[in-house]
Amino acid sequence: MLLGIGALGSRVLDLAVRLPGRPCLLVAGRDLEALRQRAHLAVLAAMQLGHAPDVSCVRIDLQHIDATAEMLARHRPDIVFHAASLLAPRRLARLPPAAAARLTVGPLGPWLPLQVVLAHRLMQAVARSGQPIRVVNASYPDVVNPLLAGAGLAPWIGAGNLANNVPGLRRVLADRLACPLDEVDLRLVMQHAVSHRIHRHGTAGGAPFHLTALRGGADVTAQIDPEGLFRDLATGWRRPGGATGQLMTAASSVALLQAMMTTTRTVVHAPAPHGLPGGYPVELAGGRLALCLPAGVTATDAVAINEAAQRFDGIERIAGGVAQITDGAAAVVREVLGYDGPQVSLADADAQAAELLARVRALRSSRTCAGGPCRPRHTGRPG
């Protein structure tokens, strides 16, 4: 089941209809007629290329948890790919220039309510359905999944983020070692804040990560400079971001989905397996999921790296279904929007998301805020 056919979900659909084995795809969302037309486009384009996909559509509104649970129980999907959110971060660029300049370069952490609300409802519906559904969450999984884990509702795994940089880094590594691409591989431990920066700015910006470089299975990390690889990634192999760049996330997602549908052992990179923070190399085989860390890196080490790096994403810590936002990240949103959100909890996320959306909409239509920050009217604490 593909849930959320926006900029990312529609690209996932376009690629998934061409997967070998002709998987049965169920496209889900609120506007059934729009879904059908978009599914028709994907199917007909695939047919033009010699494929015969099996695609159908169903109406699901995540606002209604019980109805969603009933629909999941009726259709019993093996996998649900979730790409829905209340606001895509790239839309902040549409705000008045002065506000957009501050908000779009800041950490993603303060916007967590807009990413977690629908994922939370989906996972509640999955639990109520009683079905053994593996959920792949593509909505800020590095942070959303561990936040949901605090309530025992972690998606099975996430998609995108660090995985998006693996092909480019392999290409750069092969160029540096002057060897064929199929001889090189990588094992990365990397939080969203790092993966977001390296292909845009060519540096991790001081955030911790782990990179092991392999050639023919042998560790050659000592022969390369990781930051040098990042610089080459952002120059010689630079790619666009935004809506256009979602093609890379879609490819990473479909590669993950394909690995999940086979019994063959496959190693990929993905964020938040079983609700862990940040991204890891993982091994998939026959419905099983396990970390596939390089020699010398324990699971405890990897989690610690990602927990330290998430502070660069505006997340101080995550525990018990509550994410504490760093003071600096919270201050920017407070100064620009007048929204005071020092922490995000599953209990308050709906109210926090509603207030954030209201303040973004007000700022988008406001003339007085176009040249500078808005003045807070109240604390903005929900409740």
ZITA-V46807 format. One record per residue. RES is the residue in one letter. D_LAST is the distance of its C-alpha to the last C-alpha in Angstrom with 2 decimals. Layout:
# ZITA-V46807
[[RES,D_LAST] [RES,D_LAST]]
This chain:
# ZITA-V46807
[[M,35.05] [L,33.83] [L,30.23] [G,29.15] [I,32.27] [G,31.33] [A,33.12] [L,33.25] [G,33.43] [S,36.25] [R,38.27] [V,37.79] [L,39.11] [D,42.09] [L,43.07] [A,42.33] [V,44.69] [R,47.49] [L,47.00] [P,50.08] [G,50.18] [R,48.58] [P,45.23] [C,43.57] [L,40.57] [L,37.86] [V,35.78] [A,32.40] [G,29.84] [R,28.60] [D,31.55] [L,34.56] [E,37.21] [A,36.04] [L,36.00] [R,39.50] [Q,40.88] [R,39.49] [A,40.81] [H,44.15] [L,44.40] [A,43.87] [V,46.32] [L,49.01] [A,48.86] [A,49.22] [M,52.14] [Q,53.80] [L,53.82] [G,55.33] [H,52.30] [A,51.52] [P,47.80] [D,46.22] [V,43.01] [S,41.09] [C,37.75] [V,35.03] [R,31.90] [I,28.63] [D,25.10] [L,22.69] [Q,19.86] [H,21.78] [I,22.10] [D,24.64] [A,26.82] [T,26.83] [A,27.85] [E,30.59] [M,31.86] [L,32.01] [A,33.88] [R,36.26] [H,37.14] [R,36.88] [P,36.71] [D,37.88] [I,35.67] [V,32.57] [F,32.19] [H,28.63] [A,28.35] [A,25.36] [S,22.36] [L,20.03] [L,21.79] [A,24.98] [P,24.98] [R,28.34] [R,26.88] [L,25.51] [A,29.20] [R,28.98] [L,26.88] [P,28.87] [P,31.31] [A,30.09] [A,26.52] [A,27.87] [A,30.27] [R,27.60] [L,25.08] [T,27.68] [V,29.46] [G,26.46] [P,25.24] [L,23.43] [G,20.90] [P,18.04] [W,18.35] [L,17.92] [P,14.84] [L,17.25] [Q,19.90] [V,18.34] [V,16.46] [L,19.79] [A,21.63] [H,19.24] [R,19.78] [L,23.47] [M,23.84] [Q,22.24] [A,24.75] [V,27.55] [A,26.92] [R,27.00] [S,30.11] [G,32.16] [Q,34.02] [P,35.09] [I,33.64] [R,33.65] [V,30.77] [V,31.40] [N,28.27] [A,29.03] [S,25.52] [Y,25.19] [P,26.56] [D,27.28] [V,23.61] [V,22.03] [N,24.61] [P,24.24] [L,20.45] [L,21.05] [A,23.86] [G,21.52] [A,20.70] [G,24.37] [L,23.87] [A,25.72] [P,27.81] [W,31.51] [I,31.89] [G,30.84] [A,33.06] [G,34.18] [N,33.40] [L,36.12] [A,38.31] [N,38.62] [N,40.63] [V,43.02] [P,45.60] [G,45.83] [L,46.10] [R,48.78] [R,50.66] [V,50.54] [L,51.60] [A,54.53] [D,55.60] [R,55.54] [L,57.51] [A,59.79] [C,59.54] [P,58.66] [L,55.01] [D,55.42] [E,56.50] [V,53.20] [D,49.82] [L,46.71] [R,44.26] [L,41.01] [V,37.99] [M,35.57] [Q,31.85] [H,30.45] [A,30.52] [V,34.27] [S,35.18] [H,33.41] [R,35.43] [I,38.86] [H,39.97] [R,38.59] [H,39.61] [G,42.16] [T,40.59] [A,37.94] [G,36.99] [G,37.32] [A,34.96] [P,36.60] [F,37.98] [H,41.00] [L,43.77] [T,46.90] [A,49.60] [L,52.14] [R,55.53] [G,57.35] [G,55.04] [A,56.03] [D,53.58] [V,54.44] [T,51.33] [A,53.59] [Q,55.36] [I,52.39] [D,49.80] [P,46.32] [E,45.25] [G,48.47] [L,47.48] [F,44.14] [R,46.05] [D,48.37] [L,45.52] [A,43.98] [T,47.40] [G,50.04] [W,47.63] [R,44.81] [R,42.88] [P,40.38] [G,36.64] [G,34.10] [A,34.64] [T,38.35] [G,37.75] [Q,35.82] [L,39.32] [M,39.46] [T,36.20] [A,37.52] [A,40.81] [S,39.16] [S,37.07] [V,40.14] [A,42.20] [L,39.63] [L,39.58] [Q,43.37] [A,43.53] [M,41.24] [M,43.63] [T,46.76] [T,48.32] [T,49.80] [R,48.41] [T,46.52] [V,44.92] [V,42.19] [H,39.36] [A,35.75] [P,32.28] [A,30.29] [P,32.76] [H,31.26] [G,27.99] [L,29.71] [P,28.40] [G,30.50] [G,33.77] [Y,37.02] [P,40.39] [V,40.30] [E,43.03] [L,42.77] [A,45.40] [G,45.48] [G,41.76] [R,41.45] [L,39.39] [A,40.14] [L,39.91] [C,43.16] [L,43.09] [P,46.17] [A,48.47] [G,47.25] [V,43.52] [T,41.75] [A,38.46] [T,37.08] [D,38.44] [A,36.95] [V,33.41] [A,33.70] [I,34.87] [N,31.93] [E,29.36] [A,30.98] [A,31.15] [Q,27.49] [R,26.79] [F,28.71] [D,26.14] [G,23.30] [I,22.38] [E,23.05] [R,22.80] [I,21.47] [A,21.32] [G,19.88] [G,17.68] [V,16.15] [A,17.65] [Q,17.87] [I,18.56] [T,21.58] [D,21.37] [G,23.72] [A,22.04] [A,18.59] [A,20.49] [V,22.17] [V,19.15] [R,17.61] [E,21.01] [V,21.68] [L,18.45] [G,16.37] [Y,13.71] [D,12.73] [G,12.34] [P,14.38] [Q,13.71] [V,13.10] [S,12.48] [L,13.43] [A,10.54] [D,8.02] [A,10.93] [D,10.67] [A,7.57] [Q,9.28] [A,12.51] [A,11.77] [E,10.94] [L,13.98] [L,16.12] [A,15.42] [R,16.35] [V,19.33] [R,20.54] [A,20.33] [L,22.24] [R,24.73] [S,25.66] [S,25.57] [R,28.91] [T,27.75] [C,26.09] [A,29.09] [G,30.96] [G,28.36] [P,24.79] [C,22.16] [R,20.94] [P,17.22] [R,15.79] [H,12.65] [T,11.12] [G,9.14] [R,6.59] [P,3.78] [G,0.00]]
